Amino acid sequence: MLHNLSTTKSLIGNFLSEIRSVEIQKDPLRFRKNFERIAEIMAYEVSKTLTFKTISVTTPLAIANLDVITEQPVLATILRAGLSMHQGMLNYFDKADSAFISAYRRHSSEEEFDIHVEYLAAPTIDNKVVIISDPMLATGSSMVTVYKALLKQGNPSKIIVVSAIATQEAIEFVQKHLPLNTDIWVAAIDSELTAQSYIVPGLGDAGDLAYGIKC
């Protein structure tokens, strides 16, 4: 199921406008913080779809019955660009285990590449809800490759994909290659993908803007 948060006006639009702005992008701290804020909003929205149970909590005056999520998800992210969004998800799912995957484009030409996974650190994900965050969902190939790499750690009960900006092409690719019960959450869907597989209007290279230009 696709959840596009841009169909409803909210503060997420403010944060998107800032991460896209070439002027505001000059402040890496603010850039990272805005991604974190977007992820926090998305974590809140995602939480509404999880399974809940009722518990009794003793207050100084009485017993309160409250609904809490049954089990914390596993939070996975793609290094390095995904770290800011991962922190935002972790701020809300504060007891969740984390998984980190290093995946990058290995180019054979200017326009052709495959996705190479070099590093994976993850807990068991068997029968767990796994939330995979990545700022940009351009072609969807990185997300699918990372999902397949995570299967070494078990068979998840559900996959939830969280991205700030996506293309329709990437969404369709993920829907085709991930399990049928996968949920995809995006803050915006952009209309164009260049021949080099960059999103337009997009925002540029999220990892470089957040953490510095890589060699």
N, CA, C and O of each residue as an XYZ file, in Angstrom:
860
protein
N       0.845     -1.190      0.000
C       0.000      0.000      0.000
C       0.882      1.242      0.000
O       1.889      1.294      0.707
N       0.509      2.230     -0.784
C       1.252      3.487     -0.867
C       0.571      4.542     -0.007
O      -0.641      4.738     -0.084
N       1.377      5.223      0.821
C       0.901      6.333      1.637
C       1.709      7.564      1.241
O       2.902      7.646      1.535
N       1.071      8.513      0.580
C       1.735      9.735      0.131
C       1.293     10.889      1.025
O       0.174     11.386      0.894
N       2.170     11.316      1.933
C       1.790     12.327      2.908
C       1.636     13.712      2.303
O       1.107     14.611      2.957
N       2.087     13.905      1.062
C       1.944     15.216      0.436
C       0.511     15.499     -0.018
O       0.189     16.627     -0.394
N      -0.343     14.487      0.017
C      -1.739     14.693     -0.378
C      -2.515     15.454      0.697
O      -3.618     15.941      0.450
N      -1.928     15.550      1.890
C      -2.533     16.312      2.981
C      -1.562     17.397      3.414
O      -0.389     17.111      3.656
N      -2.023     18.626      3.517
C      -1.157     19.727      3.927
C      -0.783     19.576      5.402
O      -1.642     19.356      6.256
N       0.524     19.699      5.683
C       0.999     19.588      7.063
C       2.370     20.228      7.163
O       2.904     20.726      6.172
N       2.937     20.215      8.359
C       4.271     20.778      8.586
C       5.351     20.069      7.783
O       6.435     20.615      7.580
N       5.064     18.869      7.331
C       6.065     18.151      6.544
C       6.430     18.940      5.290
O       7.551     18.824      4.794
N       5.507     19.734      4.775
C       5.787     20.582      3.627
C       6.828     21.646      3.934
O       7.654     21.974      3.083
N       6.791     22.192      5.159
C       7.808     23.168      5.568
C       9.194     22.554      5.536
O      10.139     23.157      5.028
N       9.310     21.352      6.080
C      10.621     20.706      6.160
C      11.109     20.288      4.770
O      12.305     20.360      4.484
N      10.186     19.853      3.908
C      10.557     19.520      2.535
C      11.051     20.750      1.785
O      12.013     20.667      1.021
N      10.405     21.882      1.998
C      10.819     23.099      1.301
C      12.229     23.495      1.697
O      12.972     24.045      0.884
N      12.602     23.222      2.930
C      13.937     23.589      3.396
C      15.011     22.632      2.892
O      16.095     23.079      2.517
N      14.740     21.330      2.872
C      15.768     20.405      2.392
C      15.982     20.538      0.885
O      17.031     20.146      0.373
N      14.998     21.087      0.170
C      15.143     21.290     -1.270
C      15.874     22.604     -1.596
O      16.462     22.725     -2.671
N      15.846     23.560     -0.707
C      16.354     24.897     -0.985
C      17.878     24.921     -1.075
O      18.560     24.487     -0.146
N      18.416     25.425     -2.184
C      19.876     25.483     -2.346
C      20.504     26.425     -1.327
O      21.676     26.266     -0.985
N      19.753     27.394     -0.840
C      20.298     28.313      0.158
C      20.353     27.659      1.534
O      21.372     27.732      2.220
N      19.271     27.030      1.930
C      19.223     26.412      3.256
C      20.107     25.173      3.307
O      20.592     24.801      4.375
N      20.320     24.531      2.158
C      21.198     23.359      2.107
C      22.637     23.677      2.509
O      23.413     22.767      2.800
N      22.995     24.954      2.527
C      24.352     25.342      2.907
C      24.625     25.102      4.389
O      25.775     25.142      4.825
N      23.573     24.855      5.158
C      23.697     24.568      6.590
C      23.464     23.069      6.808
O      22.314     22.641      6.901
N      24.533     22.257      6.892
C      24.362     20.802      7.025
C      23.592     20.397      8.273
O      22.829     19.432      8.243
N      23.782     21.126      9.372
C      23.070     20.790     10.605
C      21.571     20.920     10.409
O      20.811     20.040     10.812
N      21.144     22.010      9.795
C      19.718     22.220      9.543
C      19.195     21.195      8.547
O      18.074     20.708      8.692
N      19.997     20.863      7.536
C      19.611     19.856      6.547
C      19.347     18.516      7.232
O      18.317     17.884      6.998
N      20.281     18.091      8.075
C      20.101     16.816      8.782
C      18.903     16.863      9.709
O      18.144     15.897      9.788
N      18.722     17.977     10.416
C      17.617     18.099     11.371
C      16.271     18.034     10.667
O      15.322     17.453     11.193
N      16.181     18.624      9.482
C      14.910     18.573      8.762
C      14.572     17.162      8.311
O      13.406     16.770      8.342
N      15.568     16.392      7.895
C      15.313     14.990      7.574
C      14.858     14.229      8.819
O      13.972     13.377      8.751
N      15.471     14.547      9.940
C      15.083     13.907     11.200
C      13.632     14.233     11.536
O      12.880     13.354     11.958
N      13.238     15.483     11.353
C      11.861     15.897     11.637
C      10.866     15.205     10.704
O       9.800     14.766     11.138
N      11.218     15.112      9.429
C      10.343     14.412      8.476
C      10.148     12.970      8.916
O       9.034     12.448      8.878
N      11.236     12.328      9.336
C      11.150     10.931      9.767
C      10.312     10.789     11.036
O       9.606      9.794     11.204
N      10.385     11.770     11.923
C       9.570     11.710     13.140
C       8.080     11.755     12.798
O       7.286     10.995     13.353
N       7.711     12.643     11.888
C       6.304     12.710     11.456
C       5.882     11.388     10.828
O       4.789     10.888     11.094
N       6.749     10.827      9.999
C       6.424      9.575      9.323
C       6.348      8.420     10.318
O       5.511      7.530     10.169
N       7.215      8.427     11.333
C       7.163      7.395     12.370
C       5.818      7.431     13.098
O       5.225      6.390     13.379
N       5.354      8.629     13.394
C       4.053      8.781     14.059
C       2.929      8.221     13.189
O       2.056      7.506     13.679
N       2.956      8.552     11.891
C       1.920      8.064     10.988
C       2.000      6.544     10.824
O       0.976      5.860     10.837
N       3.212      6.023     10.671
C       3.387      4.572     10.546
C       2.884      3.848     11.789
O       2.304      2.768     11.687
N       3.104      4.440     12.961
C       2.725      3.775     14.213
C       1.232      3.454     14.268
O       0.823      2.503     14.934
N       0.425      4.244     13.572
C      -1.022      4.026     13.590
C      -1.417      2.720     12.919
O      -2.521      2.219     13.135
N      -0.513      2.158     12.097
C      -0.826      0.935     11.349
C      -0.315     -0.320     12.057
O      -0.556     -1.432     11.585
N       0.383     -0.159     13.177
C       0.958     -1.301     13.870
C      -0.062     -1.951     14.804
O      -1.169     -1.441     14.980
N       0.314     -3.057     15.387
C      -0.566     -3.790     16.295
C      -0.418     -3.245     17.711
O       0.692     -2.981     18.172
N      -1.553     -3.080     18.397
C      -1.546     -2.509     19.749
C      -2.137     -3.496     20.758
O      -2.889     -4.406     20.409
N      -1.770     -3.279     22.006
C      -2.359     -4.009     23.118
C      -2.659     -3.013     24.239
O      -2.062     -1.938     24.300
N      -3.573     -3.374     25.112
C      -3.940     -2.506     26.233
C      -3.203     -2.953     27.489
O      -3.211     -4.134     27.839
N      -2.568     -2.003     28.160
C      -1.882     -2.293     29.415
C      -2.433     -1.390     30.518
O      -3.024     -0.344     30.248
N      -2.231     -1.809     31.746
C      -2.642     -1.019     32.904
C      -1.415     -0.368     33.525
O      -0.413     -1.031     33.793
N      -1.505      0.929     33.749
C      -0.395      1.689     34.326
C      -0.861      2.313     35.630
O      -1.930      2.919     35.703
N      -0.030      2.148     36.664
C      -0.364      2.712     37.970
C       0.116      4.154     38.049
O       1.314      4.414     37.941
N      -0.796      5.084     38.235
C      -0.465      6.491     38.450
C      -0.490      6.764     39.963
O      -0.880      5.874     40.719
N      -0.095      7.944     40.432
C      -0.190      8.245     41.865
C      -1.615      8.204     42.409
O      -1.811      8.129     43.622
N      -2.625      8.254     41.512
C      -4.010      8.342     41.969
C      -4.867      7.131     41.622
O      -5.837      6.844     42.324
N      -4.527      6.419     40.553
C      -5.412      5.320     40.123
C      -4.698      4.471     39.072
O      -3.497      4.607     38.836
N      -5.482      3.592     38.452
C      -4.983      2.751     37.361
C      -5.489      3.320     36.042
O      -6.678      3.607     35.905
N      -4.582      3.488     35.061
C      -4.957      3.973     33.736
C      -4.732      2.865     32.723
O      -3.680      2.225     32.709
N      -5.725      2.646     31.879
C      -5.603      1.662     30.805
C      -5.192      2.385     29.514
O      -5.869      3.310     29.066
N      -4.075      1.946     28.927
C      -3.508      2.632     27.778
C      -3.166      1.650     26.660
O      -2.796      0.505     26.919
N      -3.293      2.105     25.425
C      -2.934      1.290     24.267
C      -1.493      1.580     23.868
O      -1.127      2.736     23.654
N      -0.676      0.535     23.768
C       0.723      0.661     23.363
C       0.995     -0.365     22.264
O       0.299     -1.376     22.165
N       2.011     -0.098     21.439
C       2.305     -1.055     20.373
C       2.760     -2.375     20.986
O       3.452     -2.410     22.003
N       2.349     -3.452     20.336
C       2.629     -4.786     20.858
C       4.118     -5.096     20.851
O       4.642     -5.685     21.796
N       4.796     -4.696     19.777
C       6.210     -5.030     19.644
C       6.916     -3.945     18.842
O       6.392     -3.464     17.837
N       8.098     -3.567     19.289
C       8.875     -2.577     18.569
C       9.347     -3.147     17.231
O       9.716     -4.319     17.155
N       9.337     -2.319     16.161
C       9.859     -2.792     14.880
C      11.385     -2.807     14.891
O      12.011     -2.300     15.821
N      11.968     -3.384     13.864
C      13.400     -3.244     13.613
C      13.568     -2.095     12.625
O      12.931     -2.081     11.571
N      14.415     -1.142     12.961
C      14.648      0.023     12.109
C      15.915     -0.195     11.293
O      17.005     -0.320     11.849
N      15.770     -0.238      9.991
C      16.914     -0.441      9.094
C      17.118      0.803      8.248
O      16.156      1.472      7.870
N      18.373      1.109      7.954
C      18.641      2.246      7.078
C      19.838      1.970      6.194
O      20.671      1.112      6.485
N      19.903      2.728      5.097
C      20.966      2.566      4.115
C      22.018      3.646      4.345
O      21.730      4.839      4.245
N      23.234      3.215      4.652
C      24.324      4.157      4.910
C      24.767      4.819      3.608
O      24.720      4.208      2.540
N      25.206      6.096      3.711
C      25.249      6.942      4.877
C      24.089      7.923      4.924
O      23.762      8.486      5.969
N      23.469      8.114      3.745
C      22.441      9.145      3.593
C      21.262      8.946      4.536
O      20.609      9.913      4.927
N      20.986      7.695      4.902
C      19.805      7.415      5.702
C      19.936      7.684      7.190
O      18.962      7.525      7.926
N      21.106      8.086      7.652
C      21.332      8.200      9.093
C      20.429      9.235      9.763
O      19.939      8.996     10.866
N      20.205     10.364      9.126
C      19.357     11.396      9.733
C      17.916     10.921      9.868
O      17.283     11.142     10.900
N      17.399     10.272      8.833
C      16.045      9.738      8.922
C      15.977      8.618      9.950
O      14.989      8.490     10.673
N      17.030      7.806     10.014
C      17.065      6.740     11.009
C      16.951      7.311     12.416
O      16.234      6.763     13.254
N      17.652      8.405     12.679
C      17.585      9.013     14.007
C      16.185      9.502     14.315
O      15.707      9.363     15.441
N      15.519     10.077     13.312
C      14.144     10.517     13.526
C      13.212      9.363     13.849
O      12.365      9.482     14.735
N      13.357      8.239     13.138
C      12.546      7.061     13.439
C      12.859      6.544     14.836
O      11.962      6.140     15.576
N      14.146      6.560     15.189
C      14.571      6.041     16.496
C      14.107      6.934     17.642
O      13.906      6.453     18.758
N      13.938      8.216     17.381
C      13.420      9.120     18.410
C      12.028      8.692     18.863
O      11.671      8.873     20.027
N      11.248      8.131     17.958
C       9.877      7.731     18.281
C       9.780      6.244     18.627
O       9.109      5.877     19.591
N      10.438      5.395     17.856
C      10.494      3.970     18.209
C      11.762      3.763     19.047
O      12.723      3.135     18.605
N      11.735      4.304     20.254
C      12.971      4.468     21.028
C      13.503      3.183     21.637
O      14.617      3.174     22.160
N      12.758      2.121     21.587
C      13.236      0.837     22.106
C      13.527     -0.163     20.978
O      13.769     -1.343     21.231
N      13.501      0.317     19.755
C      13.676     -0.566     18.606
C      15.134     -0.960     18.415
O      16.043     -0.198     18.746
N      15.350     -2.160     17.876
C      16.680     -2.563     17.415
C      16.937     -1.931     16.048
O      16.004     -1.566     15.332
N      18.223     -1.811     15.700
C      18.600     -1.144     14.460
C      19.395     -2.070     13.551
O      20.102     -2.968     14.007
N      19.259     -1.826     12.257
C      20.040     -2.531     11.240
C      20.641     -1.486     10.302
O      19.981     -0.514      9.933
N      21.900     -1.698      9.923
C      22.597     -0.753      9.051
C      23.177     -1.503      7.865
O      23.824     -2.539      8.019
N      22.932     -0.956      6.666
C      23.390     -1.596      5.435
C      24.120     -0.565      4.589
O      23.595      0.517      4.326
N      25.321     -0.900      4.167
C      26.065     -0.055      3.245
C      25.774     -0.515      1.825
O      26.161     -1.616      1.433
N      25.096      0.322      1.058
C      24.760     -0.006     -0.327
C      25.060      1.205     -1.192
O      24.720      2.332     -0.832
N      25.694      0.975     -2.329
C      26.039      2.099     -3.191
C      25.970      1.685     -4.660
O      25.985      0.503     -5.003
N      25.894      2.712     -5.513
C      25.865      2.475     -6.953
C      27.289      2.201     -7.466
O      28.201      2.996     -7.244
N      27.458      1.080     -8.143
C      28.740      0.752     -8.758
C      28.551      0.902    -10.266
O      27.927      0.058    -10.910
N      29.099      1.988    -10.823
C      28.832      2.360    -12.212
C      29.713      1.583    -13.183
O      30.913      1.419    -12.962
N      29.097      1.112    -14.257
C      29.837      0.556    -15.388
C      29.926      1.578    -16.516
O      30.760      1.457    -17.413
N      29.054      2.591    -16.462
C      29.084      3.731    -17.373
C      28.379      4.876    -16.668
O      27.924      4.730    -15.533
N      28.289      6.016    -17.343
C      27.649      7.176    -16.718
C      26.193      6.906    -16.368
O      25.683      7.431    -15.378
N      25.526      6.094    -17.169
C      24.095      5.868    -16.988
C      23.759      4.467    -16.490
O      22.608      4.207    -16.140
N      24.732      3.555    -16.449
C      24.460      2.177    -16.047
C      25.207      1.845    -14.758
O      26.376      2.193    -14.589
N      24.505      1.166    -13.858
C      25.119      0.800    -12.579
C      24.369     -0.379    -11.984
O      23.227     -0.663    -12.346
N      25.040     -1.059    -11.063
C      24.349     -2.030    -10.225
C      24.542     -1.600     -8.776
O      25.384     -0.751     -8.480
N      23.758     -2.190     -7.875
C      23.822     -1.841     -6.463
C      24.667     -2.868     -5.734
O      24.414     -4.071     -5.810
N      25.665     -2.381     -5.034
C      26.592     -3.253     -4.332
C      26.411     -3.075     -2.825
O      26.496     -1.957     -2.317
N      26.163     -4.168     -2.113
C      26.081     -4.159     -0.651
C      27.421     -4.610     -0.094
O      27.903     -5.699     -0.404
N      28.016     -3.754      0.734
C      29.358     -4.028      1.239
C      29.364     -4.379      2.715
O      30.293     -5.034      3.187
N      28.335     -3.952      3.460
C      28.353     -4.114      4.912
C      26.921     -4.273      5.413
O      26.012     -3.582      4.953
N      26.732     -5.185      6.354
C      25.421     -5.410      6.955
C      25.593     -5.715      8.432
O      26.296     -6.654      8.804
N      24.952     -4.925      9.262
C      24.922     -5.184     10.702
C      23.463     -5.137     11.135
O      22.834     -4.080     11.098
N      22.925     -6.286     11.547
C      21.488     -6.356     11.816
C      21.193     -7.430     12.853
O      21.896     -8.437     12.941
N      20.137     -7.200     13.644
C      19.656     -8.263     14.527
C      18.830     -9.254     13.733
O      18.656     -9.085     12.526
N      18.318    -10.284     14.388
C      17.382    -11.164     13.700
C      16.120    -10.380     13.352
O      15.646     -9.568     14.147
N      15.587    -10.625     12.176
C      14.347     -9.957     11.768
C      13.224    -10.965     11.557
O      12.180    -10.631     10.997
N      13.440    -12.190     12.002
C      12.447    -13.242     11.818
C      11.134    -12.859     12.494
O      11.098    -12.583     13.694
N      10.056    -12.845     11.708
C       8.712    -12.517     12.194
C       8.608    -11.115     12.796
O       7.748    -10.857     13.637
N       9.482    -10.221     12.363
C       9.477     -8.851     12.849
C       8.943     -7.904     11.775
O       9.043     -8.183     10.580
N       8.378     -6.783     12.217
C       8.096     -5.672     11.309
C       9.403     -4.920     11.106
O      10.040     -4.501     12.072
N       9.801     -4.750      9.849
C      11.052     -4.055      9.527
C      10.721     -2.776      8.772
O      10.046     -2.806      7.743
N      11.204     -1.650      9.296
C      11.040     -0.357      8.643
C      12.373      0.034      8.028
O      13.358      0.214      8.743
N      12.411      0.167      6.706
C      13.635      0.546      6.000
C      13.504      1.997      5.557
O      12.621      2.334      4.768
N      14.390      2.861      6.070
C      14.340      4.275      5.700
C      15.494      4.637      4.786
O      16.622      4.180      4.972
N      15.195      5.470      3.790
C      16.191      5.984      2.861
C      15.639      7.303      2.328
O      14.499      7.336      1.865
N      16.407      8.387      2.378
C      15.859      9.702      2.012
C      15.268      9.770      0.620
O      14.209     10.366      0.419
N      15.953      9.155     -0.355
C      15.544      9.281     -1.753
C      15.285      7.899     -2.348
O      16.125      7.005     -2.247
N      14.131      7.733     -2.959
C      13.775      6.498     -3.645
C      13.726      6.832     -5.129
O      12.680      7.200     -5.662
N      14.890      6.696     -5.798
C      15.014      7.151     -7.188
C      14.567      6.083     -8.175
O      13.603      6.276     -8.916
N      15.274      4.950     -8.181
C      14.896      3.837     -9.066
C      14.245      2.694     -8.298
O      13.517      1.887     -8.877
N      14.505      2.626     -6.996
C      14.004      1.533     -6.167
C      14.944      0.356     -6.091
O      14.722     -0.554     -5.292
N      16.002      0.343     -6.909
C      16.902     -0.812     -6.952
C      17.708     -0.970     -5.662
O      17.967     -2.094     -5.231
N      18.104      0.139     -5.047
C      18.826      0.045     -3.763
C      17.937     -0.567     -2.691
O      18.381     -1.417     -1.920
N      16.685     -0.132     -2.644
C      15.763     -0.631     -1.632
C      15.538     -2.138     -1.801
O      15.522     -2.874     -0.814
N      15.365     -2.594     -3.030
C      15.137     -4.016     -3.276
C      16.384     -4.830     -2.933
O      16.276     -5.908     -2.349
N      17.562     -4.325     -3.289
C      18.813     -5.024     -2.974
C      19.014     -5.127     -1.472
O      19.432     -6.169     -0.966
N      18.718     -4.049     -0.760
C      18.862     -4.051      0.697
C      17.876     -5.025      1.337
O      18.236     -5.744      2.269
N      16.649     -5.055      0.852
C      15.666     -6.018      1.363
C      16.182     -7.448      1.210
O      16.082     -8.246      2.142
N      16.729     -7.772      0.050
C      17.238     -9.125     -0.181
C      18.414     -9.436      0.737
O      18.548    -10.564      1.213
N      19.264     -8.450      0.990
C      20.388     -8.653      1.902
C      19.907     -8.905      3.332
O      20.491     -9.718      4.047
N      18.851     -8.215      3.748
C      18.319     -8.377      5.097
C      17.727     -9.767      5.328
O      17.658    -10.231      6.466
N      17.304    -10.425      4.264
C      16.707    -11.754      4.409
C      17.695    -12.773      4.985
O      17.284    -13.841      5.439
N      18.984    -12.456      4.969
C      19.971    -13.318      5.622
C      19.743    -13.374      7.134
O      20.195    -14.301      7.806
N      19.036    -12.371      7.656
C      18.787    -12.279      9.098
C      17.413    -12.824      9.487
O      17.013    -12.718     10.646
N      16.689    -13.405      8.533
C      15.395    -13.985      8.860
C      14.312    -13.525      7.907
O      14.567    -12.746      6.989
N      13.120    -14.004      8.129
C      11.967    -13.698      7.287
C      11.032    -12.743      8.032
O      10.341    -13.169      8.958
N      10.993    -11.469      7.650
C      10.166    -10.506      8.388
C       8.682    -10.746      8.171
O       8.275    -11.297      7.148
N       7.875    -10.327      9.140
C       6.430    -10.442      8.995
C       5.870     -9.349      8.096
O       4.825     -9.520      7.469
N       6.579     -8.222      8.040
C       6.107     -7.095      7.214
C       7.284     -6.158      6.941
O       8.161     -5.979      7.785
N       7.285     -5.569      5.751
C       8.270     -4.567      5.381
C       7.550     -3.226      5.203
O       6.512     -3.146      4.546
N       8.121     -2.180      5.800
C       7.621     -0.821      5.631
C       8.764      0.032      5.093
O       9.815      0.138      5.726
N       8.562      0.632      3.941
C       9.559      1.492      3.301
C       9.199      2.948      3.594
O       8.056      3.362      3.403
N      10.181      3.718      4.059
C       9.968      5.125      4.394
C      10.988      5.972      3.638
O      12.192      5.790      3.819
N      10.527      6.896      2.794
C      11.413      7.785      2.048
C      10.820      9.187      2.024
O       9.602      9.363      2.017
N      11.708     10.185      2.012
C      11.233     11.567      1.941
C      10.729     11.891      0.546
O       9.637     12.436      0.386
N      11.532     11.554     -0.475
C      11.171     11.876     -1.853
C      11.340     10.636     -2.720
O      12.357      9.948     -2.638
N      10.353     10.358     -3.538
C      10.382      9.176     -4.401
C       9.922      9.542     -5.806
O       9.354     10.612     -6.027
N      10.171      8.648     -6.745
C       9.594      8.756     -8.084
C       8.540      7.660     -8.240
O       8.568      6.650     -7.537
N       7.620      7.874     -9.162
C       6.603      6.858     -9.419
C       7.253      5.582     -9.945
O       6.806      4.476     -9.640
N       8.313      5.744    -10.739
C       9.033      4.588    -11.276
C       9.588      3.719    -10.151
O       9.491      2.493    -10.202
N      10.170      4.356     -9.136
C      10.745      3.619     -8.017
C       9.666      2.921     -7.200
O       9.838      1.782     -6.767
N       8.565      3.611     -6.995
C       7.467      3.022     -6.227
C       6.964      1.757     -6.914
O       6.745      0.734     -6.265
N       6.783      1.830     -8.217
C       6.304      0.663     -8.957
C       7.326     -0.473     -8.933
O       6.949     -1.642     -8.865
N       8.601     -0.140     -8.989
C       9.656     -1.159     -8.940
C       9.656     -1.870     -7.589
O       9.762     -3.095     -7.525
N       9.538     -1.101     -6.515
C       9.502     -1.684     -5.172
C       8.253     -2.540     -5.000
O       8.322     -3.638     -4.449
N       7.129     -2.049     -5.463
C       5.888     -2.820     -5.350
C       5.976     -4.143     -6.099
O       5.374     -5.136     -5.690
N       6.720     -4.154     -7.182
C       6.850     -5.364     -7.994
C       7.765     -6.392     -7.340
O       7.535     -7.593     -7.484
N       8.802     -5.949     -6.623
C       9.851     -6.853     -6.156
C       9.837     -7.128     -4.655
O      10.557     -8.013     -4.191
N       9.047     -6.402     -3.899
C       8.928     -6.671     -2.466
C       7.603     -7.375     -2.191
O       6.717     -7.360     -3.046
N       7.445     -7.992     -1.018
C       6.218     -8.744     -0.726
C       4.953     -7.903     -0.891
O       4.988     -6.678     -0.781
N       3.843     -8.580     -1.155
C       2.591     -7.897     -1.442
C       2.102     -7.033     -0.285
O       1.431     -6.024     -0.504
N       2.434     -7.423      0.952
C       1.946     -6.658      2.096
C       2.889     -5.520      2.493
O       2.758     -4.960      3.581
N       3.841     -5.176      1.613
C       4.753     -4.066      1.884
C       4.004     -2.733      1.859
O       3.203     -2.484      0.958
N       4.268     -1.882      2.849
C       3.737     -0.522      2.865
C       4.844      0.445      2.470
O       5.981      0.303      2.921
N       4.525      1.417      1.638
C       5.476      2.440      1.219
C       4.955      3.801      1.680
O       3.839      4.196      1.340
N       5.776      4.513      2.458
C       5.425      5.843      2.950
C       6.379      6.862      2.341
O       7.596      6.712      2.448
N       5.841      7.889      1.709
C       6.665      8.937      1.127
C       6.100     10.300      1.531
O       4.904     10.449      1.784
N       7.001     11.295      1.586
C       6.562     12.661      1.876
C       6.279     13.431      0.600
O       5.560     14.430      0.625
N       6.844     12.973     -0.529
C       6.596     13.623     -1.812
C       6.941     12.660     -2.939
O       7.810     11.801     -2.791
N       6.258     12.812     -4.060
C       6.564     12.050     -5.275
C       6.928     13.051     -6.363
O       6.110     13.894     -6.733
N       8.158     12.961     -6.879
C       8.619     13.849     -7.941
C       8.406     13.217     -9.303
O       8.309     11.997     -9.431
N       8.335     14.074    -10.326
C       7.842     13.638    -11.632
C       8.897     13.106    -12.579
O       8.563     12.426    -13.549
N      10.187     13.405    -12.317
C      11.185     13.105    -13.339
C      12.383     12.357    -12.765
O      12.776     12.570    -11.618
N      12.954     11.476    -13.587
C      14.189     10.767    -13.275
C      15.118     10.946    -14.461
O      14.762     10.599    -15.587
N      16.311     11.487    -14.219
C      17.230     11.756    -15.317
C      17.839     10.456    -15.841
O      17.644      9.386    -15.263
N      18.579     10.569    -16.946
C      19.252      9.406    -17.525
C      20.270      8.818    -16.563
O      20.595      7.634    -16.640
N      20.780      9.657    -15.647
C      21.730      9.185    -14.634
C      21.025      8.731    -13.359
O      21.680      8.457    -12.353
N      19.692      8.649    -13.395
C      18.864      8.177    -12.282
C      18.910      9.100    -11.071
O      18.986      8.643     -9.931
N      18.863     10.405    -11.333
C      18.709     11.392    -10.271
C      17.306     11.977    -10.340
O      16.764     12.203    -11.422
N      16.723     12.220     -9.158
C      15.353     12.720     -9.076
C      15.322     14.216     -9.373
O      16.158     14.975     -8.884
N      14.335     14.631    -10.191
C      14.102     16.035    -10.510
C      12.655     16.389    -10.155
O      11.747     15.669    -10.570
N      12.398     17.483     -9.393
C      13.371     18.450     -8.906
C      14.268     17.952     -7.780
O      15.370     18.474     -7.607
N      13.835     16.966     -7.015
C      14.697     16.355     -6.013
C      15.317     17.347     -5.069
O      14.683     18.324     -4.669
N      16.587     17.092     -4.704
C      17.303     18.015     -3.828
C      18.819     17.921     -3.983
O      19.553     18.669     -3.338
N      19.294     17.006     -4.834
C      20.728     16.784     -4.943
C      21.122     15.495     -4.253
O      20.296     14.599     -4.078
N      22.388     15.398     -3.859
C      22.895     14.210     -3.179
C      22.701     14.364     -1.675
O      23.398     15.146     -1.028
N      21.750     13.615     -1.124
C      21.406     13.768      0.291
C      22.581     13.444      1.199
O      22.788     14.130      2.201
N      23.358     12.407      0.870
C      24.495     12.040      1.701
C      25.561     13.116      1.724
O      26.093     13.431      2.788
N      25.888     13.694      0.562
C      26.896     14.762      0.489
C      26.427     16.010      1.238
O      27.212     16.644      1.941
N      25.161     16.358      1.089
C      24.646     17.555      1.739
C      24.604     17.405      3.253
O      24.781     18.379      3.984
N      24.370     16.190      3.717
C      24.284     15.948      5.159
C      25.639     15.770      5.814
O      25.845     16.217      6.942
N      26.586     15.107      5.106
C      27.807     14.671      5.762
C      29.099     15.057      5.035
O      30.185     14.664      5.459
N      28.990     15.821      3.947
C      30.168     16.257      3.228
C      30.375     15.472      1.944
O      29.949     14.324      1.821
N      31.043     16.118      0.986
C      31.261     15.490     -0.315
C      32.274     14.347     -0.190
O      33.361     14.521      0.360
N      31.897     13.187     -0.705
C      32.767     12.023     -0.641
C      33.733     12.013     -1.822
O      33.434     12.554     -2.886
N      34.884     11.398     -1.623
C      35.867     11.305     -2.696
C      35.499     10.168     -3.653
O      36.210      9.928     -4.629
